[in-house]
Amino acid sequence: MKIGAVMFFTADSMQPAALGRALEQRGFESLWVPEHTHVPSTRTTPYVGGGPLPRPYYDIYDPFLALTAVAAATETLKIGTGIALVVQRDPIVTAKMVSTIDQLSQGRFLFGVGNGWNRDEIENHGTSFPTRNKLARERIEAMQTIWTQDEPSFDGEFVKFGPMSQWPKPFQKPYPPIIVGGAFPHAAKRAIRYGNGWIPRADRLEHDGVGVVIGRFRAMATEAGRDPASLPISIFRVPDDLTKLRFCQEIGVDRVVFSLPAGDAETILPILDRWVRVRQDLGY
């Protein structure tokens, strides 16, 4: 079971290159960066975690730029968007960004994607909230077409472009893994339809039981004609609870990702060292 970290990078936090080096030196597998382009002042959408929206949501760096800094400072650490909001991104531009960062990192990029929860933020990008899920699917399918064809074109309901050329193609073939984030069952269904993995959150899995939900996900994949082994599960926001982590090992979870606060090195490094001990207790 791989172990990674996710962090909201800000101008005041430990910087991406330094954290990437610290994670790689300690033997962790991956570093993930979330995305929010802005926070609308209207705030009509309640924060999914309850209470006021944490300050790092306002201050977070662009994930692709942050991860490029990490890629340049490391050699083996995988870098991932956790998650990129494709409903807020032009698919042609994003396809180019994904291909570029995958080339620059020599195939270390993991394309975590999601459809978002903040209606205000999403609609500021010209996206209709009720149809965002179909828009996301079309944008991802359009990017897959761009990455795999020499003269791609796409004719969907929301995404349309005629024959064109775009290089470089991704380093990974046919493209970096598309790992779909979100809750069961709706995001799980999207992962099965067009993804190469699923990212649920640990706190949301706990409600119905981690093993129960993952069992349902794998059964759903089988019913849809997908091999569950082709859809590895990456659980985000895991606690450093050995009992729960060992259970994740037992049921074949591919990756667990722990959250880091948007703090400085003095705050972050002791947390990494604690997770090194957790990893050792798990037998890694």
N, C-alpha and C positions, 0 to 999 in steps of 0.2 A: 504494500500500500504506500503510495507516494504521499509526501507531505509538503504543502506549500503555504504561502502566506498571502494575504490580501491587505492593501493599505490605501487610504485616501491621502495622496501626496499633496502637500501645500507648500507655500513659500517658507513656512515656519517649521515644517516637519523635517525629519531626517530625509535627505535627498535620495532620489531613485538609484543613482549609480552606487552610492555608498551602501544603501540597504541591499542592493543586488549582490555586491561583493560579500557582504556579511552573511547573507543567506547561502551563497555558493560555498564560501569557506567552511560553513558549518554543515554542509552536505544536504541542504534542502533542495527540493526538486524544482519549485516554480515560484514565481512572483506574479501577482495579479493586481490590476488597477481598475477600479470602477469608472463610470462616466456619468457626469452631469454637465451639460453645456452652460447652464445658468439656473438660477432659482427665481421664478417669477414672484414679484412682490404681492400678487393677489393671494397666493397660498390657499386656494379653495380646496385643494386635495390634502386630506390629513396625511401626516407622515405615517408610513406603515408600521414603524416601530413604536408609535405612540408618543405623545408629548411634542415639544418643539423640535423643529428640524435641526440636527447637529450642525455646528458651524462648518466643519469640513465639506459639507455638501455645497456650500457657497464658494469655497476656496480651492476646490480640487483642480489639479493640473489636467490637461488633456492626456488621455491614456496612451495614445500612440506616441506622443512626444516623450512622455515619461519612460515608456518601455524601450524606446530607441536609445535613451541614455543608459538604461540597464543593459541592453544588448551590447553596447560598445564597451561596457566595463566588465563583462563576464564572458565566460567561454562555454559553460555547460548548462547554466540555469535556464529553464524554460520561462517564457514571458507570456502573460495572457491578459486579455481584456476580461474583466470580471465584474460587470459585463459591458459590452458596447451596445449603445442604444441605436439599433439599426433603423428604427422608425424616425429617427432624427438625423439620418445621414444619407446623403446622395450615394446611390449604389456604385456609380462609375468611379467617383472620387474614392470611396471607401475600398473598392476592389483594388485600386492602385496602391492605397496605403497599406493594405494587408499584404499584397505581393511584395512591396518594397521592404517592409519590416521583416517579412519572412526571409527574403534574400539577405538583408543586412545581418540577420541573426543566424544565417545558415540553417534554417529549418527549425528554429526553436519557438516559433510563435504558435499560441493556442488562441483561437478566435472564439472567445466566450461572447454570446449574444443574448439580448433580451429585448422585451417590448416596452418596458417601463411601467411606472405606476403614477407618475405625476402628470395628471391631465393638463395642467397649466403649461408645464414645460414642453410637453409633446405638441400641444396645439400651437405654441409660438413658432414651431417649425413648419406650420402649414399642414400638419397631419391631423386627420379626423380621428378622434379617440375611439369611436365605436368600430372603425374599420382598420385599426392599426395592426391587428394580428395578421390579416390577409396582406396588408402592405408589407409587413416584415417578411412574410414568406416569399412574396414576389421579389423583394429586394435581394434576399439571400439566393434565391434561384437565379436571379439575373447575374449576381456576382459569380456563382458557380459556372454559369455559361461563359462569362468573360475569362475566367481562369483556365477553362478547359478547351476553348475553341480559338482558332487563329483569326476567324472573322465572325465574332459573335453578334447576334441580334436577339432582341427580346420583344415579345408582344403580349403583355399582360393587361390587366384591368387598370393597374396603377403605374406600372413601369413599362415604358416603351422606348426602344431605340433601334435604329436600323443597323445594318452591317457596319462594323468598325474594327479597328485594331487597337489592342492595348498590351504592351509589355512593360516590365518583365512579368512573366508568369511566376507563380509562387515557387519557392525552392522545394517545398513538400509537394508530392504528387498524389492525387490531382490538385490538392489545395490543403491548407492547414485545417486541422480538425475544427469543425463548427460545433461548439458545445453550448447547448441551449439552456439558459437559466430560467428559473421560475418554479412555481408550485405545482403540485399534483392536483388534478389530473391534466389541466389544460396545457401547461408548458411541457409536461411529460409527453403528451400527444404530439406537440410540435417537434420535440426532440426526435421522436420515432419517425415522423414524416420526413424531415429534411436535415436532421442533425447527425453528429458523430459522437454524441454523448449528452449527458444531462447534468445540470447543476441545480440541485435543491439546497435549501438552507436547513441547517441542523435543527434550529428551533421550530421550524414548521413541520419537519418530519416527526418530531417528538410527539406531536398532538395525537397522531394515530399509531405511532410506533414505527421506528426506523425500518425494522425488518419487514413489517406488514406493507408499508408503502413501497419499498424497493421490490418486494415480491410481486406486488400488483403491477409495478412498472415493467418488470421483466415478462410477466404474463401478457401484458398489453403489447409489448414488442413482438413476442412470439405470435400472437394472434394477427398482428399486422404483417407478418412475414419477415420480420427483422430478427437477426440473431442477437439475443441480448448481449453477447460478448462483444458485438460491434458497437455497443452503446455504453461505454464505461461511465460510471457515476462518480462525480466529484462533489463531495458535500462541503459546503462553505460554512464559515462561522462555527467551527467545531470547538467545544471546550476542551481543556486539557484534563479530561476525565478518562483515566486509563480503562475503566470498565467499558465505557461507551466506545472508546477507540478500538479496543480489542474485539468488541462485537462487530464493528465495521470491518475489521480484518476478516473475521469469521464468515461474514456474508458476502465477501468479495467486492467490497467498495474499492474502486481503483485509486481514489485520491481523496485526502481530507485537506482542507485549507483553513488555517486559523487567522483570525482578524487581529490586526495591529492598530493601535490608536495613532492618530496623526501627531505623533510626538517626536521629540528630538532623539539623538543617539543615546543619551543617558537613560531615556525612558525605554527605548526599543531594544537595545542590546541585551539587557537582563531578561526580557521576555523571550528573545531568541534562545538564550542559553537555557532557560527553563524548558523550552520545547526540544532542545537537544537531549536533555535528560528524559523527556517523555518518549522521544523517538528511540532512545537506547532501551528504555523499559519495554518498548514494543518489539524489540529485537532487531532494530535496524542500525 
